[in-house]
C-alpha cells in the first residue's frame, strides 16, 4: 500500500484503486494497553505530539504552558475510580489526539481546548460578575 498525501487529508491507495481516509488508530492502540497507569501514558503521548500540533495549527504558546493546559484537562478527571470509566476517558483522549493530528479540528477549537485546560472548565463562568435583580442595562453589558 502506498500513501498519497493531499493536504490537508491523507489518503491510502488500496490495490483496487480505491481511496480510504488514513487514520492513526490511536484509540485502538489505547484499548490494547496493558499497564498500571494508562493516563500517564496518554499524557506522555500527548506531550510528545505537542510541538507537531502547535506547528500544524500555528499556535504561538510556549511548550510549558501547553503542557500545563494538558495537565489541567487530565486533572479534571482525577476523581474517577471505576476502571471502565478510566479506560473510556483514556480512549477518548487518544481519539482527541488523533483528530488533532489528522487536522479534523480548527485553530479556534484548539485554542479553546488549551484555554479550558489552563483555567479549568467553567472558570470563565465562575469568575463572571453576578447581577442582582436591580441591575441596570449598563451593568448587564459591562458584565465580564
C-alpha positions as CSV (number, residue, x, y, z in Angstrom):
1,X,0.0,0.0,0.0
2,X,1.3,3.5,-0.7
3,X,0.3,6.8,0.7
4,X,-1.0,9.7,-1.4
5,X,-0.6,12.9,0.5
6,X,-3.0,15.7,-0.4
7,X,-3.0,18.5,2.1
8,X,-4.9,18.6,4.5
9,X,-6.1,15.0,4.0
10,X,-4.1,11.8,3.7
11,X,-5.5,9.0,1.6
12,X,-4.3,5.4,1.3
13,X,-4.4,3.8,-2.1
14,X,-5.8,0.2,-1.9
15,X,-4.9,-2.4,-4.5
16,X,-8.2,-1.9,-6.3
17,X,-7.5,1.8,-6.8
18,X,-9.9,2.9,-4.1
19,X,-9.1,5.7,-1.6
20,X,-9.7,5.4,2.1
21,X,-9.1,8.1,4.8
22,X,-5.9,7.5,6.8
23,X,-6.1,7.1,10.5
24,X,-3.6,6.6,13.2
25,X,-5.7,4.1,15.1
26,X,-4.5,5.6,18.4
27,X,-7.8,4.7,20.2
28,X,-7.5,1.1,19.1
29,X,-3.9,1.0,20.5
30,X,-5.2,2.5,23.7
31,X,-7.6,-0.5,24.1
32,X,-4.6,-2.8,23.9
33,X,-2.5,-1.0,26.6
34,X,-1.6,-3.2,29.5
35,X,-0.2,-1.4,32.4
36,X,-0.8,0.3,35.7
37,X,-1.2,3.9,34.7
38,X,-2.8,4.4,31.3
39,X,-3.5,8.1,32.0
40,X,0.3,8.7,32.4
41,X,0.9,7.0,29.1
42,X,-1.7,9.2,27.4
43,X,-0.1,12.3,29.0
44,X,3.3,11.3,27.7
45,X,1.9,10.6,24.2
46,X,0.2,14.0,24.1
47,X,3.4,15.8,25.3
48,X,5.4,14.1,22.5
49,X,2.9,15.4,19.9
50,X,2.5,19.0,21.3
51,X,5.2,20.5,19.0
52,X,3.6,18.9,16.0
53,X,0.1,20.1,16.9
54,X,1.4,23.6,17.6
55,X,3.1,23.7,14.2
56,X,0.0,22.3,12.4
57,X,-2.4,24.9,13.9
58,X,0.1,27.8,14.1
59,X,-0.3,28.3,17.8
60,X,2.3,30.5,19.5
61,X,2.1,29.2,23.0
62,X,5.2,28.1,24.9
63,X,5.6,24.3,25.3
64,X,5.4,24.5,29.1
65,X,2.1,26.4,29.0
66,X,0.6,23.9,26.6
67,X,1.8,21.1,28.8
68,X,0.2,22.8,31.8
69,X,-3.1,23.0,29.9
70,X,-3.0,19.3,29.1
71,X,-2.2,18.5,32.7
72,X,-5.3,20.6,33.7
73,X,-7.5,18.5,31.5
74,X,-6.2,15.3,33.0
75,X,-6.6,16.8,36.5
76,X,-10.3,17.3,35.8
77,X,-10.8,13.5,35.7
78,X,-8.6,12.6,38.7
79,X,-11.6,11.7,40.8
80,X,-12.5,8.7,38.6
81,X,-12.2,5.3,40.3
82,X,-14.1,2.9,38.0
83,X,-11.6,1.2,35.8
84,X,-14.1,1.0,32.8
85,X,-14.7,4.7,33.0
86,X,-11.0,5.5,33.2
87,X,-10.4,3.3,30.1
88,X,-13.2,5.1,28.3
89,X,-11.7,8.6,29.2
90,X,-8.2,7.5,28.2
91,X,-9.6,6.2,24.9
92,X,-11.4,9.4,24.3
93,X,-8.1,11.3,25.0
94,X,-6.4,9.2,22.3
95,X,-9.3,10.0,19.9
96,X,-8.9,13.7,20.5
97,X,-5.2,13.5,19.9
98,X,-5.8,11.6,16.6
99,X,-8.4,14.2,15.5
100,X,-5.9,17.0,16.2
101,X,-3.1,15.2,14.3
102,X,-5.3,14.5,11.3
103,X,-6.4,18.1,11.3
104,X,-10.1,17.3,11.9
105,X,-10.2,20.3,14.2
106,X,-9.8,24.0,13.5
107,X,-7.5,26.5,15.2
108,X,-10.2,28.1,17.4
109,X,-11.1,24.6,18.7
110,X,-7.5,24.0,19.7
111,X,-7.3,27.4,21.4
112,X,-10.5,26.8,23.3
113,X,-9.2,23.4,24.4
114,X,-6.0,24.9,25.7
115,X,-7.8,27.8,27.4
116,X,-10.1,25.5,29.3
117,X,-7.1,23.4,30.3
118,X,-5.4,26.4,31.8
119,X,-8.4,27.7,33.7
120,X,-10.5,24.6,34.2
121,X,-13.8,24.1,32.6
122,X,-16.3,26.7,33.6
123,X,-13.7,29.1,35.1
124,X,-15.0,32.0,32.9
125,X,-18.5,31.4,34.2
126,X,-17.4,31.2,37.8
127,X,-15.4,34.5,37.6
128,X,-18.2,36.5,36.0
129,X,-19.8,39.3,37.9
130,X,-23.1,38.3,39.5
131,X,-26.1,40.5,38.6
132,X,-28.8,41.3,41.0
133,X,-32.5,41.9,40.2
134,X,-32.0,45.7,40.2
135,X,-29.1,45.6,37.6
136,X,-29.2,48.3,35.0
137,X,-28.8,47.7,31.3
138,X,-25.2,49.2,31.6
139,X,-24.3,46.6,34.3
140,X,-25.6,43.8,32.0
141,X,-23.5,44.9,29.1
142,X,-20.4,45.6,31.2
143,X,-20.6,42.2,32.8
144,X,-17.2,40.5,32.4
